[in-house]
Amino acid sequence: MKISVCGKGGSGKSTLVTLLAKAAQERGFPVLIVDSDESNSGLYRMLGFKNPPVPLMELVGGKAALKNKMQAPGIFERPDITVEEIPSPYIQSENGLVLVSVGKVLQSFEGCACPMGVLSREFLKKVHLKENCIAFIDMEAGVEHFGRGIDEAVDKIILVVEPSFESVNVAEKIRDLAAGMKKKFAAVLNKIPSEKVAQRLKEELATKGIETIGTIPNDPFVFDACLEGRALNQGEAYHAAVKALVPCLKSPASDFGKVTL
């Protein structure tokens, strides 16, 4: 199953990806993390890796080479690719959790990030997951990834919603775009200071036709870990992510919803 995690910038997409991935990993699921955000560079630290993987952009020859291939039938020669076939410099892995990174904006005047979007879209189409493997895709902020078609290959879209008007507004836009792609979607609330705030947000999202399947509290451990570059694998937010994992994985085509965590 491929799950896209998206929302307003700063809402906590990378945090939620990490928490869900760690929860799934520790319960025996093989997990693939796809870092598709060309701006945020700290995901690998949240996952507990000392170094990031070499970007997949380099595997295809860099942005300049990719621009020349954008009209080609495919980015990779094979019609599909397994995680095991990705060369070791381009992955970081530990105990069933694998991280790949599409690419990052590294310097001024580098040009449009569109080639990274093309590579993200093609990689997600081609990557073949083995049985019971879960892929979480950390999307770029906002909604541009829908315009690039990156979400075309995912099975479900998780909207990260923090307690702000703009976050709810972006969630509503994502709802419309996900529905236009005929993709299942649901919200996970993040950075929630109280049950009262959670309930108010759930009610507001419900009026917009958005189901809430989890609530991640405003956990000081997350703040400290992110500030210090430490892994997110414990604390109140982590335990809340465990509760959100099963509804994230539920779909008519899978048995994940029957798993007891």
Secondary structure, DSSP 8 states (H G I E B T S, - for coil): -EEEEEESTTS-HHHHHHHHHHHHHTTT--EEEEE--SS---HHHHTT-SS----HHHHTTHHHHHHHHTTSS-SSSSS-EEGGGS-GGG-EEETTEEEEE-----STT---SHHHHHHHHHHHHHEE--TT-EEEEE--SSSHHHHTTGGGG-SEEEEEE-SSHHHHHHHHHHHHHHHHTT-EEEEEEEEE--HHHHHHHHHHHHHTT--EEEEEE--HHHHHHHHHT----SSHHHHHHHHHHHHHH--TT-SGGG---
